[in-house]
Amino acid sequence: MILVVLQRNVTWRVKDEEKVKKNFHSKVSQTLSQIFKMVRQESKQPKWIRNSVWNNLLEKWNMHVYLSKCDTATKNRLSEKGGCLHTRGSISVHEHMIHLV
């Protein structure tokens, strides 16, 4: 995998600093999550991950607790209820949808 880094000079208003930081951290988090998902699926150590870190990752990814969470998340995504089992407030998302129709 080749990573390309582009540098730009950008500016924003001081009052937008927190929004910019929040957006940056959100995007970085999503990107890292996707990268580690690909690495985990390939089961091949990338050159940019040191041996000690790779071994720690393998240990974590093979823990019963981690595998159990992955299995639960997979089942939730495959649910016949549409995959979204979260509720918002006192009624479920599904019930909100019914009220909007």
Secondary structure, DSSP 4 states (H G I P E B T S, - for coil): -------------GGGHHHHHHHHHHHHHHHHHHHHHHHHHHT---TTS-HHHHHHHHHHHTSHHHHHHHHHHHHHHT-TT-S---EETTEEHHHHHHHH-
